[in-house]
Amino acid sequence: MKHDVSALPRRVHALGPRHRGARVPPALRAAIAAYARDERAGGASCGAIAERLGVSAESIRRWVRTRLARDGMAGGLVPVHVVAEAVRPLTVWSPTGYRVEGLSVAETAELLRRLA
């Protein structure tokens, strides 16, 4: 979806001088985030988008990330399926030169304690 980029900088400029912590109304923030998301998908950097619109690059990053999370597209929890990993044989080299293979961590620790 293409957005009317010409109106966005005018709307930002109408808010007055931009400085750290200057507020942007939620409707304008959402419009900027939608535009920035499309531009980012096309390969534009947050810095270039921010310069074009008159806001900081960090604001662009944060607004796009927040918008994606709200839309359920990023930043949210997703289901994870845990599968048992095959147990690989453990190989340990001790500082004194012993090499131990194929034992569990507990068995290796006990063996190295006894050898010390």
C-alpha positions as a printed Julia matrix, in Angstrom:
116×3 Matrix{Float64}:
  0.0     0.0    0.0
  1.45    3.38  -1.03
  1.06    6.32   1.32
  0.92   10.04   0.54
  4.39   10.99   1.76
  3.99   14.68   0.9
  1.45   15.24   3.69
  3.49   13.53   6.42
  6.4    16.03   6.59
  3.9    18.93   6.54
  1.98   17.37   9.43
  5.2    16.84  11.4
  6.36   20.42  10.65
  2.99   21.76  11.84
  3.72   20.32  15.31
  6.45   22.92  15.8
 10.17   22.54  16.56
 11.28   18.94  16.95
 13.38   18.03  19.96
 14.02   14.99  22.1
 10.78   14.02  23.81
  8.55   16.08  21.52
  5.22   14.29  21.25
  3.64   13.11  18.02
 -0.12   12.46  18.05
 -1.06    8.76  17.83
 -2.83    9.12  14.46
  0.22   10.76  12.87
  2.51    8.21  14.51
  0.42    5.36  13.04
  0.52    6.97   9.57
  4.3     7.4    9.79
  4.72    3.8   11.0
  2.63    2.45   8.09
  4.58    4.51   5.58
  7.93    3.55   7.17
  7.01   -0.15   7.21
  6.38   -0.06   3.45
  9.58    1.89   2.82
 11.63   -0.49   4.99
 10.21   -3.43   3.04
 11.5    -1.69  -0.08
 14.99   -1.39   1.4
 14.99    2.18   2.74
 16.9     2.85   5.95
 15.27    4.29   9.06
 17.69    7.22   8.81
 16.61    8.08   5.27
 12.93    7.8    6.18
 13.42    9.91   9.29
 15.25   12.61   7.35
 12.49   12.68   4.74
  9.78   13.07   7.4
 11.52   15.27   9.97
 11.55   12.86  12.93
 14.35   10.85  14.5
 15.48    7.49  13.13
 15.04    5.94  16.58
 11.39    7.07  16.61
 10.89    5.41  13.22
 12.44    2.16  14.5
 10.35    2.18  17.67
  7.06    3.09  15.97
  7.46    0.44  13.25
  8.36   -2.22  15.84
  5.42   -1.21  18.08
  3.02   -1.2   15.15
  4.18   -4.63  13.96
  3.83   -6.05  17.47
  0.33   -4.6   17.8
 -0.63   -6.15  14.47
  0.68   -9.5   15.69
  3.46   -9.52  13.1
  6.52   -9.1   15.31
  7.62   -8.72  18.87
  4.89  -10.92  20.29
  5.01  -14.39  21.71
  4.91  -17.23  19.25
  4.38  -20.95  19.88
  7.56  -22.96  20.26
  7.8   -26.71  19.84
 10.6   -28.26  21.85
 12.02  -31.5   20.53
 14.42  -33.74  22.36
 17.94  -33.28  21.12
 19.98  -36.38  20.57
 22.57  -36.69  23.29
 25.96  -36.26  21.77
 28.96  -37.81  23.43
 30.79  -35.42  25.7
 34.51  -34.89  25.19
 36.5   -33.09  27.89
 40.18  -32.21  27.99
 41.41  -31.51  31.5
 44.06  -28.87  32.22
 46.46  -31.7   33.14
 46.04  -33.43  29.79
 43.41  -36.11  30.44
 40.9   -36.61  27.63
 37.55  -38.07  28.64
 34.96  -39.1   26.06
 31.44  -40.5   26.15
 30.61  -39.94  29.82
 27.93  -37.68  31.25
 28.92  -34.4   32.86
 28.49  -35.88  36.35
 30.49  -39.0   35.47
 33.26  -36.9   33.91
 33.43  -34.65  36.98
 33.64  -37.66  39.3
 36.36  -39.3   37.21
 38.47  -36.13  37.07
 38.04  -35.65  40.85
 39.33  -39.18  41.45
 42.28  -38.69  39.09
 43.3   -35.38  40.7
